[in-house]
């Protein structure tokens, strides 16, 4: 009897050890994108005010930390890459197992899609892997993979499966998918990086495009799988007493996608919910605010986020949680988020992208323009206008551009290279002071300092072989000073940044 008990005990111990090893390996081997995206959501015990749902349009367009800092709204971004509406439905259902928001904002892109989820199964993993395995997650997996239209189109070649096979076991136990990732393991698998963007993702680039609008009466037909699941999302929220706001975020939408956006007006009216169609607005600049043709960059995201912040506080019962001590940790998270924004600025070596990053952010910038040919480039002019600069004041004699509070106040300074020159502007007294004999810089001459009401804005040297010098400060502290060398094509006025030195 004793021997049998010992054998049973050894078996139980072996099973427990095996389970522990598999649990550790599962956590180690799985891709960390989902964990990084949702870590702050699961760590927070307090309820969120707002959840944002949708595709990657949402990931890149809504900044929860900005909503916190400017409006005191506690929110989380649940946008998922290439999500279809049914996937978004199940993401919302799983999220509502852990929080009780006042408002759910649903972006309606991909409403006309006939599929329940993306043909890139890694994106489905991103949306679901982080949720603990429970009855709700199992229901989601069984429903999303019950998609006969998708399976039929895979067989007939209408679409292709872009990565790992679609299997229930892969979502139930992702070690079955990730067990072969040994060659990909990096330090981030042991110490996942957290961005403090609360589910959002800044895409940093500038792409220019345009939107060719169609008439508002051109609409898609209802009854698609996406339409059915969108209505299920609205009904679920209304049954729980959660307000719903529908959106269609801006991008260079082709005709059939604009027809999606136009149809949503009917859904909003049917259910008595609010709808913001950003395609019908002139909020976004298609020359400055896009990372690519479908996703906004931080400049565009700040405009959208600010609009949503004003809309939410005006139309729903939003408490300013900055006054609530239970959410004091968000203030610390915002400090980390600010450091992330600063690192993004310092890491940028492209002059046009650099100007984009400054737009709408609470920074002060001073630009020393040496090569005035840059003003011939329409894209750069658009970026300067996006920063609040009155570009009609730019001339061949422009020396400095001063930008305060993210573009809320700007001044263009012309003919200002003379020794100890000063001028009174709407920002205050601007003064330039030169180290004429090099006594302050080891015999080097040409150094100068630009001041605003005695506050140092910029240090430079007129003898440097550069085209533009930019200094950025936040809350009185220097973030970055960068020297750009660029070439402006004499015929096309195209700009190539050949160097960025710090």
LOSEZA-145495 format. One record per residue (C-alpha): residue number from 1; residue in three letters; z, x, y. Coordinates in Angstrom, 2 decimals. Layout:
BEGIN
 num residuo      zz      xx      yy
 NUM     ALA       Z       X       Y
...
! end
This chain:
BEGIN
 num residuo      zz      xx      yy
   1     UNK    0.00    0.00    0.00
   2     UNK    0.97    2.79    2.35
   3     UNK   -2.29    4.62    1.52
   4     UNK   -4.33    1.48    2.28
   5     UNK   -2.57    1.02    5.61
   6     UNK   -3.28    4.67    6.48
   7     UNK   -6.98    4.25    5.63
   8     UNK   -7.13    1.03    7.67
   9     UNK   -5.43    2.78   10.57
  10     UNK   -7.89    5.67   10.42
  11     UNK  -10.79    3.21   10.37
  12     UNK   -9.44    1.36   13.39
  13     UNK   -8.91    4.63   15.22
  14     UNK  -12.45    5.75   14.40
  15     UNK  -13.86    2.44   15.60
  16     UNK  -11.85    2.64   18.83
  17     UNK  -12.97    6.24   19.37
  18     UNK  -16.60    5.28   18.74
  19     UNK  -16.34    2.38   21.20
  20     UNK  -14.79    4.66   23.83
  21     UNK  -17.51    7.28   23.35
  22     UNK  -20.27    4.67   23.56
  23     UNK  -18.64    3.16   26.67
  24     UNK  -18.53    6.58   28.34
  25     UNK  -22.10    7.41   27.33
  26     UNK  -23.30    4.01   28.52
  27     UNK  -21.81    4.63   31.96
  28     UNK  -23.11    8.18   32.06
  29     UNK  -26.64    7.52   30.89
  30     UNK  -27.46    4.36   32.86
  31     UNK  -29.35    4.72   36.12
  32     UNK  -26.89    4.67   39.00
  33     UNK  -29.00    2.72   41.49
  34     UNK  -27.31   -0.57   40.62
  35     UNK  -23.84    0.94   40.68
  36     UNK  -24.48    2.57   44.04
  37     UNK  -25.88   -0.66   45.49
  38     UNK  -23.10   -2.98   44.35
  39     UNK  -20.01   -0.74   44.23
  40     UNK  -18.62   -1.96   47.55
  41     UNK  -19.15   -5.58   46.53
  42     UNK  -17.08   -5.31   43.36
  43     UNK  -14.38   -3.18   44.96
  44     UNK  -13.70   -5.76   47.67
  45     UNK  -11.10   -8.40   46.80
  46     UNK  -11.54  -10.41   50.00
  47     UNK  -14.30  -13.02   50.26
  48     UNK  -17.57  -12.30   52.02
  49     UNK  -18.74  -14.56   54.84
  50     UNK  -22.46  -14.25   54.09
  51     UNK  -24.61  -13.17   51.15
  52     UNK  -28.26  -12.22   51.68
  53     UNK  -30.62  -12.94   48.78
  54     UNK  -34.27  -12.10   48.18
  55     UNK  -36.73   -9.29   47.57
  56     UNK  -36.90   -5.74   48.89
  57     UNK  -37.88   -7.30   52.22
  58     UNK  -34.19   -8.21   52.46
  59     UNK  -32.92   -4.81   51.31
  60     UNK  -34.72   -3.09   54.16
  61     UNK  -34.38   -5.75   56.87
  62     UNK  -30.71   -6.75   56.98
  63     UNK  -27.91   -4.29   57.82
  64     UNK  -24.47   -5.73   56.95
  65     UNK  -22.67   -2.88   58.72
  66     UNK  -24.46   -3.74   61.97
  67     UNK  -23.44   -7.40   61.54
  68     UNK  -19.87   -6.21   61.14
  69     UNK  -19.83   -3.92   64.15
  70     UNK  -21.53   -6.33   66.55
  71     UNK  -20.44   -9.74   65.28
  72     UNK  -17.50   -9.25   62.93
  73     UNK  -19.46  -10.81   60.04
  74     UNK  -18.51   -9.64   56.54
  75     UNK  -21.69   -9.75   54.48
  76     UNK  -23.48   -8.18   51.52
  77     UNK  -27.16   -7.52   50.90
  78     UNK  -28.25   -8.65   47.42
  79     UNK  -31.98   -8.16   47.99
  80     UNK  -33.70   -6.70   44.91
  81     UNK  -36.94   -4.77   44.60
  82     UNK  -39.80   -7.07   43.58
  83     UNK  -37.38   -9.91   42.77
  84     UNK  -38.90  -13.27   41.96
  85     UNK  -37.05  -16.41   43.06
  86     UNK  -35.67  -17.12   39.52
  87     UNK  -34.21  -13.59   39.42
  88     UNK  -32.68  -14.16   42.85
  89     UNK  -31.22  -17.45   41.58
  90     UNK  -29.41  -15.69   38.76
  91     UNK  -28.27  -12.83   41.01
  92     UNK  -26.72  -15.45   43.30
  93     UNK  -25.10  -17.29   40.38
  94     UNK  -23.55  -14.07   39.13
  95     UNK  -22.41  -13.03   42.61
  96     UNK  -20.71  -16.38   43.18
  97     UNK  -18.51  -15.62   40.17
  98     UNK  -16.78  -13.01   42.37
  99     UNK  -16.81  -14.35   45.94
 100     UNK  -16.93  -17.61   47.88
 101     UNK  -19.10  -17.15   51.00
 102     UNK  -19.53  -19.55   53.89
 103     UNK  -23.30  -19.04   54.03
 104     UNK  -25.99  -17.87   51.62
 105     UNK  -29.18  -16.65   53.29
 106     UNK  -32.22  -16.92   50.98
 107     UNK  -35.48  -15.19   51.79
 108     UNK  -38.39  -17.08   50.26
 109     UNK  -40.97  -14.36   49.65
 110     UNK  -42.66  -14.59   46.22
 111     UNK  -42.19  -18.38   46.14
 112     UNK  -45.72  -18.83   44.79
 113     UNK  -45.26  -16.33   41.94
 114     UNK  -45.63  -17.90   38.47
 115     UNK  -43.17  -15.43   36.91
 116     UNK  -39.40  -15.39   36.57
 117     UNK  -38.98  -11.67   37.14
 118     UNK  -40.85   -8.50   38.01
 119     UNK  -43.16   -6.77   35.56
 120     UNK  -41.24   -3.59   36.46
 121     UNK  -38.24   -4.12   34.22
 122     UNK  -36.31   -1.33   35.94
 123     UNK  -36.10   -3.62   38.97
 124     UNK  -34.51   -6.32   36.82
 125     UNK  -32.00   -3.71   35.70
 126     UNK  -31.26   -2.90   39.34
 127     UNK  -30.49   -6.55   40.01
 128     UNK  -28.37   -7.23   36.92
 129     UNK  -26.94   -4.02   35.41
 130     UNK  -23.96   -3.80   37.75
 131     UNK  -22.67   -7.27   36.88
 132     UNK  -20.05   -7.21   34.09
 133     UNK  -21.15   -8.81   30.85
 134     UNK  -19.93  -12.40   30.76
 135     UNK  -21.26  -15.87   29.93
 136     UNK  -23.08  -16.18   33.25
 137     UNK  -24.90  -12.88   32.83
 138     UNK  -25.89  -13.80   29.27
 139     UNK  -27.31  -17.11   30.54
 140     UNK  -29.28  -15.19   33.18
 141     UNK  -30.76  -12.78   30.62
 142     UNK  -31.77  -15.52   28.19
 143     UNK  -33.40  -17.57   30.93
 144     UNK  -35.27  -14.77   32.68
 145     UNK  -36.78  -13.46   29.47
 146     UNK  -37.84  -16.95   28.40
 147     UNK  -41.08  -16.70   30.37
 148     UNK  -44.12  -17.78   28.32
 149     UNK  -46.51  -17.50   31.29
 150     UNK  -45.52  -13.87   31.76
 151     UNK  -45.88  -13.09   28.07
 152     UNK  -49.28  -14.80   27.92
 153     UNK  -50.53  -12.84   30.95
 154     UNK  -49.31   -9.58   29.41
 155     UNK  -51.32  -10.33   26.26
 156     UNK  -54.50  -11.29   28.11
 157     UNK  -54.25   -8.34   30.49
 158     UNK  -53.75  -10.32   33.71
 159     UNK  -50.67   -8.17   34.39
 160     UNK  -49.25   -5.03   32.82
 161     UNK  -45.72   -4.03   31.90
 162     UNK  -45.06   -1.13   34.26
 163     UNK  -42.10    0.58   32.59
 164     UNK  -39.64    0.03   29.71
 165     UNK  -40.09   -2.93   27.34
 166     UNK  -38.58   -6.31   28.23
 167     UNK  -35.73   -6.87   25.78
 168     UNK  -32.53   -8.89   25.91
 169     UNK  -30.58   -6.04   24.32
 170     UNK  -31.75   -3.75   27.12
 171     UNK  -29.99   -5.95   29.68
 172     UNK  -27.01   -6.82   27.50
 173     UNK  -26.29   -3.17   26.59
 174     UNK  -28.29   -0.82   28.77
 175     UNK  -27.39    2.25   26.69
 176     UNK  -30.14    1.02   24.36
 177     UNK  -32.60    1.69   27.21
 178     UNK  -31.03    4.71   28.88
 179     UNK  -29.86    6.72   25.85
 180     UNK  -32.82    9.11   26.20
 181     UNK  -32.11   10.06   29.82
 182     UNK  -30.49   13.40   28.91
 183     UNK  -33.19   15.41   30.67
 184     UNK  -32.73   13.35   33.87
 185     UNK  -28.96   13.72   34.16
 186     UNK  -27.85   15.18   37.51
 187     UNK  -24.56   15.56   39.37
 188     UNK  -25.06   12.09   40.84
 189     UNK  -24.66   10.62   37.34
 190     UNK  -21.11   11.99   37.25
 191     UNK  -20.40   11.29   40.93
 192     UNK  -22.60    8.40   42.16
 193     UNK  -23.42    8.51   45.86
 194     UNK  -22.27    5.59   47.99
 195     UNK  -24.08    4.89   51.25
 196     UNK  -21.82    2.34   52.96
 197     UNK  -24.91    0.23   53.67
 198     UNK  -23.38   -2.70   51.73
 199     UNK  -26.44   -3.22   49.55
 200     UNK  -29.03   -2.46   52.24
 201     UNK  -31.42    0.48   52.21
 202     UNK  -32.92    2.23   55.23
 203     UNK  -36.58    3.10   54.73
 204     UNK  -37.49    5.82   57.20
 205     UNK  -41.13    6.08   58.26
 206     UNK  -43.57    4.50   60.71
 207     UNK  -46.69    2.62   59.62
 208     UNK  -48.83    0.59   61.97
 209     UNK  -50.34   -2.74   61.01
 210     UNK  -50.99   -6.26   62.22
 211     UNK  -50.51   -9.87   61.21
 212     UNK  -53.52  -12.19   61.28
 213     UNK  -51.92  -15.62   61.62
 214     UNK  -53.24  -18.72   59.87
 215     UNK  -52.71  -22.33   61.06
 216     UNK  -49.28  -23.81   60.35
 217     UNK  -50.77  -26.73   58.41
 218     UNK  -52.16  -24.43   55.72
 219     UNK  -49.50  -24.55   52.99
 220     UNK  -49.12  -23.74   49.33
 221     UNK  -48.68  -26.52   46.80
 222     UNK  -45.14  -27.11   45.64
 223     UNK  -43.99  -27.23   42.05
 224     UNK  -44.21  -23.50   41.26
 225     UNK  -41.48  -21.87   39.19
 226     UNK  -40.27  -20.22   42.38
 227     UNK  -40.15  -23.56   44.19
 228     UNK  -38.09  -25.10   41.39
 229     UNK  -35.57  -22.25   41.36
 230     UNK  -35.31  -22.16   45.15
 231     UNK  -34.33  -25.81   45.10
 232     UNK  -31.81  -25.06   42.33
 233     UNK  -30.31  -22.35   44.58
 234     UNK  -29.98  -24.76   47.50
 235     UNK  -28.45  -27.47   45.30
 236     UNK  -26.02  -24.99   43.73
 237     UNK  -24.81  -23.90   47.16
 238     UNK  -24.54  -27.44   48.48
 239     UNK  -22.55  -28.48   45.40
 240     UNK  -20.12  -25.66   46.18
 241     UNK  -19.89  -26.51   49.89
 242     UNK  -21.78  -23.34   50.89
 243     UNK  -24.20  -23.52   53.83
 244     UNK  -27.78  -22.36   53.23
 245     UNK  -30.12  -20.58   55.64
 246     UNK  -33.71  -20.03   54.51
 247     UNK  -35.79  -17.18   55.92
 248     UNK  -39.21  -15.66   55.60
 249     UNK  -38.90  -12.09   56.82
 250     UNK  -41.76  -10.43   58.73
 251     UNK  -44.50   -8.28   57.26
 252     UNK  -48.31   -8.11   57.37
 253     UNK  -48.60  -11.16   55.14
 254     UNK  -52.01  -12.11   53.79
 255     UNK  -53.18  -15.72   53.80
 256     UNK  -51.61  -17.00   50.57
 257     UNK  -48.25  -15.49   51.49
 258     UNK  -48.34  -17.11   54.92
 259     UNK  -48.99  -20.36   53.07
 260     UNK  -45.68  -19.76   51.26
 261     UNK  -43.94  -19.38   54.60
 262     UNK  -45.50  -22.55   56.00
 263     UNK  -44.46  -24.56   52.93
 264     UNK  -40.78  -23.64   53.36
 265     UNK  -40.56  -25.89   56.42
 266     UNK  -40.98  -28.84   54.03
 267     UNK  -38.24  -27.57   51.69
 268     UNK  -35.86  -27.00   54.60
 269     UNK  -36.47  -30.54   55.88
 270     UNK  -36.03  -32.04   52.40
 271     UNK  -32.60  -30.46   51.97
 272     UNK  -31.46  -30.55   55.60
 273     UNK  -31.03  -26.77   55.90
 274     UNK  -32.07  -24.32   58.60
 275     UNK  -35.15  -22.13   58.27
 276     UNK  -36.27  -19.07   60.24
 277     UNK  -39.90  -18.11   59.75
 278     UNK  -40.09  -14.65   61.30
 279     UNK  -43.88  -14.70   60.91
 280     UNK  -43.93  -17.32   63.68
 281     UNK  -41.91  -15.12   66.04
 282     UNK  -42.74  -12.17   68.28
 283     UNK  -39.51  -10.36   67.47
 284     UNK  -41.11   -7.50   65.55
 285     UNK  -43.53   -4.89   66.84
 286     UNK  -46.13   -4.22   64.15
 287     UNK  -46.86   -0.84   65.77
 288     UNK  -43.33    0.56   65.59
 289     UNK  -41.13   -1.42   63.19
 290     UNK  -42.60   -0.96   59.72
 291     UNK  -42.08    1.59   56.97
 292     UNK  -45.16    0.29   55.18
 293     UNK  -47.16   -2.94   55.36
 294     UNK  -44.44   -4.92   53.57
 295     UNK  -41.11   -3.40   54.63
 296     UNK  -39.50   -2.82   57.98
 297     UNK  -37.97    0.48   59.02
 298     UNK  -34.55    0.78   60.77
 299     UNK  -36.06   -0.17   64.14
 300     UNK  -37.35   -3.44   62.71
 301     UNK  -34.20   -4.02   60.67
 302     UNK  -31.99   -3.73   63.74
 303     UNK  -34.01   -6.38   65.55
 304     UNK  -33.88   -8.73   62.57
 305     UNK  -30.19   -8.10   61.94
 306     UNK  -29.30   -8.69   65.58
 307     UNK  -31.26  -11.95   65.60
 308     UNK  -29.54  -13.10   62.40
 309     UNK  -26.14  -12.16   63.81
 310     UNK  -26.70  -14.29   66.90
 311     UNK  -28.13  -17.13   64.80
 312     UNK  -25.27  -17.14   62.29
 313     UNK  -22.55  -17.10   64.93
 314     UNK  -24.30  -19.86   66.91
 315     UNK  -25.09  -22.20   64.01
 316     UNK  -22.31  -21.70   61.47
 317     UNK  -18.54  -21.35   61.56
 318     UNK  -18.32  -17.58   61.57
 319     UNK  -14.91  -16.03   62.29
 320     UNK  -14.87  -12.62   63.93
 321     UNK  -13.29  -10.67   61.08
 322     UNK  -12.81   -7.59   63.26
 323     UNK   -9.66   -9.39   64.40
 324     UNK   -8.51   -9.93   60.82
 325     UNK   -6.31   -7.14   59.47
 326     UNK   -7.36   -7.92   55.89
 327     UNK  -10.77   -6.44   56.68
 328     UNK   -9.55   -3.34   58.52
 329     UNK  -11.14   -1.13   55.84
 330     UNK  -14.55   -2.22   57.14
 331     UNK  -13.80   -0.22   60.31
 332     UNK  -13.39    2.90   58.17
 333     UNK  -16.56    2.07   56.24
 334     UNK  -18.40    1.72   59.54
 335     UNK  -17.39    5.25   60.50
 336     UNK  -18.93    6.49   57.25
 337     UNK  -22.03    4.39   57.92
 338     UNK  -22.34    5.94   61.37
 339     UNK  -22.24    9.39   59.79
 340     UNK  -25.06    8.29   57.49
 341     UNK  -27.15    7.26   60.49
 342     UNK  -26.40   10.59   62.15
 343     UNK  -27.50   12.48   59.04
 344     UNK  -30.74   10.50   58.96
 345     UNK  -31.45   11.59   62.54
 346     UNK  -30.66   15.25   61.86
 347     UNK  -32.80   15.25   58.71
 348     UNK  -35.89   13.93   60.52
 349     UNK  -38.62   16.47   61.33
 350     UNK  -41.38   14.09   62.43
 351     UNK  -41.46   13.37   66.16
 352     UNK  -42.75    9.79   65.92
 353     UNK  -40.30    8.84   63.17
 354     UNK  -37.53   10.47   65.20
 355     UNK  -38.27    8.22   68.19
 356     UNK  -38.26    5.20   65.86
 357     UNK  -34.80    6.09   64.52
 358     UNK  -33.29    5.99   67.99
 359     UNK  -34.48    2.44   68.72
 360     UNK  -31.80   -0.22   68.74
 361     UNK  -29.07    2.22   67.75
 362     UNK  -26.07    2.79   69.99
 363     UNK  -27.06    6.30   71.01
 364     UNK  -27.94    8.09   74.23
 365     UNK  -31.04   10.28   74.22
 366     UNK  -32.56   12.68   76.72
 367     UNK  -36.18   13.74   76.26
 368     UNK  -37.61   16.81   77.96
 369     UNK  -41.42   16.38   77.92
 370     UNK  -43.27   19.67   78.29
 371     UNK  -46.70   18.66   76.96
 372     UNK  -47.79   15.49   78.81
 373     UNK  -50.83   15.00   76.56
 374     UNK  -48.48   13.09   74.26
 375     UNK  -48.77   10.16   76.67
 376     UNK  -52.41    9.72   75.61
 377     UNK  -51.31    8.62   72.15
 378     UNK  -51.00    4.82   71.93
 379     UNK  -48.56    5.02   69.03
 380     UNK  -46.14    7.24   70.93
 381     UNK  -46.41    4.99   73.97
 382     UNK  -45.48    2.04   71.74
 383     UNK  -42.49    3.97   70.37
 384     UNK  -41.30    4.80   73.89
 385     UNK  -41.69    1.16   74.95
 386     UNK  -39.69    0.25   71.84
 387     UNK  -36.94    2.49   73.24
 388     UNK  -36.92    0.48   76.46
 389     UNK  -38.92    2.98   78.52
 390     UNK  -41.12    1.60   81.27
 391     UNK  -44.22    3.53   80.25
 392     UNK  -46.04    2.52   83.45
 393     UNK  -43.84    5.12   85.15
 394     UNK  -45.04    7.97   82.90
 395     UNK  -47.36   10.43   84.64
 396     UNK  -48.65   13.98   84.32
 397     UNK  -45.58   14.95   86.35
 398     UNK  -42.98   13.32   84.08
 399     UNK  -40.30   15.84   83.15
 400     UNK  -37.44   13.87   81.61
 401     UNK  -36.82   10.48   80.03
 402     UNK  -33.19    9.36   79.85
 403     UNK  -32.24    6.59   77.41
 404     UNK  -28.76    5.05   77.39
 405     UNK  -27.11    2.65   74.94
 406     UNK  -30.02    2.52   72.53
 407     UNK  -32.54    1.58   75.21
 408     UNK  -30.57   -0.96   77.23
 409     UNK  -30.95    1.35   80.23
 410     UNK  -33.67    3.95   80.75
 411     UNK  -34.93    6.17   83.56
 412     UNK  -38.12    8.23   83.89
 413     UNK  -37.68   11.38   86.00
 414     UNK  -40.79   12.90   87.62
 415     UNK  -41.23   16.24   89.46
 416     UNK  -37.80   17.54   88.51
 417     UNK  -38.20   21.17   87.48
 418     UNK  -37.15   22.69   90.80
 419     UNK  -33.99   24.79   91.10
 420     UNK  -30.82   22.69   91.59
 421     UNK  -32.76   19.49   92.12
 422     UNK  -30.81   16.21   92.26
 423     UNK  -31.69   12.53   92.61
 424     UNK  -29.85    9.22   92.62
 425     UNK  -31.11    6.77   89.97
 426     UNK  -29.96    3.41   88.67
 427     UNK  -28.02    5.33   86.00
 428     UNK  -26.30    7.57   88.55
 429     UNK  -26.91   11.01   90.02
 430     UNK  -29.23   13.21   87.99
 431     UNK  -28.98   16.97   88.64
 432     UNK  -30.62   20.03   87.10
 433     UNK  -29.00   23.46   87.28
 434     UNK  -30.67   26.76   86.29
 435     UNK  -29.21   30.04   85.11
 436     UNK  -31.55   32.01   87.35
 437     UNK  -30.56   35.59   86.58
 438     UNK  -29.64   35.17   82.92
 439     UNK  -26.00   36.03   83.54
 440     UNK  -24.82   33.20   81.28
 441     UNK  -27.21   33.84   78.38
 442     UNK  -27.24   37.59   77.67
 443     UNK  -29.96   38.35   80.16
 444     UNK  -32.34   35.61   79.02
 445     UNK  -33.80   33.61   81.89
 446     UNK  -35.14   30.09   82.13
 447     UNK  -32.04   28.28   80.86
 448     UNK  -31.12   24.99   82.53
 449     UNK  -28.66   22.11   82.14
 450     UNK  -29.40   18.49   83.03
 451     UNK  -26.46   16.38   84.21
 452     UNK  -25.80   12.69   84.82
 453     UNK  -22.85   12.14   87.18
 454     UNK  -21.49   15.50   86.07
 455     UNK  -21.87   14.74   82.34
 456     UNK  -24.07   17.18   80.46
 457     UNK  -27.14   15.52   78.98
 458     UNK  -29.31   18.40   77.84
 459     UNK  -29.49   22.19   77.66
 460     UNK  -32.87   23.88   77.46
 461     UNK  -34.94   26.92   78.26
 462     UNK  -38.22   26.62   80.11
 463     UNK  -39.45   29.82   78.47
 464     UNK  -39.36   28.27   74.97
 465     UNK  -42.76   27.67   73.39
 466     UNK  -42.19   23.99   72.59
 467     UNK  -43.77   20.66   73.51
 468     UNK  -40.73   18.39   73.57
 469     UNK  -36.96   18.79   73.51
 470     UNK  -34.73   15.87   72.52
 471     UNK  -30.95   15.67   72.68
 472     UNK  -29.07   12.77   71.05
 473     UNK  -25.44   11.87   71.62
 474     UNK  -23.25    9.13   70.23
 475     UNK  -19.94    8.19   71.85
 476     UNK  -20.14   11.32   73.99
 477     UNK  -20.52   13.63   70.98
 478     UNK  -23.72   15.56   70.25
 479     UNK  -25.54   14.30   67.17
 480     UNK  -28.65   16.47   67.34
 481     UNK  -30.83   18.63   69.55
 482     UNK  -34.35   19.16   68.25
 483     UNK  -37.40   21.05   69.54
 484     UNK  -40.74   19.56   68.56
 485     UNK  -44.01   21.46   68.48
 486     UNK  -47.02   19.19   68.15
 487     UNK  -50.75   19.04   68.66
 488     UNK  -52.55   16.11   70.33
 489     UNK  -56.19   15.86   69.31
 490     UNK  -58.41   15.94   72.40
 491     UNK  -60.76   13.22   71.12
 492     UNK  -58.65   10.84   69.01
 493     UNK  -55.30   11.49   70.76
 494     UNK  -53.79   11.69   67.28
 495     UNK  -50.52   13.60   67.00
 496     UNK  -49.56   16.12   64.35
 497     UNK  -46.01   17.44   64.38
 498     UNK  -46.32   21.05   63.33
 499     UNK  -42.67   22.06   63.68
 500     UNK  -39.20   20.70   64.39
 501     UNK  -36.60   23.35   65.17
 502     UNK  -32.90   22.96   65.72
! end
